[in-house]
Amino acid sequence: MDDDILAGVIAALKESHADERKYHAERLADLQLQYEKLQRRLDVMYEGKLDGRINQEFYDQKSAVWKREQDEILRKLERHHDANRSYLDEGVKLLELTQHAVML
């Protein structure tokens, strides 16, 4: 592939990356909202426990479930961050490798 075609493909990849970044930003915002919702629940439930409206057993059960959900959300957030960083870099590297494949 000549340099002009390679430049065009890289430009298309960058444009595609903009769409990918938008998707990731929306997904990250959604995950962050889910995490914050769970945190608000934990905070309110803790206050209920302190005030005696919620017993220790119920608090322990629900908080364990919600904390596991928060941990899963954090793992998803990390995967989205990693995927967003590598999308463009790996695409450009792959194109450059194919460009030099004949010489290799």
SULCOR-V702490 format. One record per helix or strand of 2 or more residues. SS is the DSSP state (h for helix, s for strand). FROM is the first residue (numbers start at 1). TO is the last residue. Records with the same first field share a line. If there is no record, write none. Layout:
BEGIN
SS = FROM-TO, FROM-TO
END
This chain:
BEGIN
h = 3-50, 56-99
END
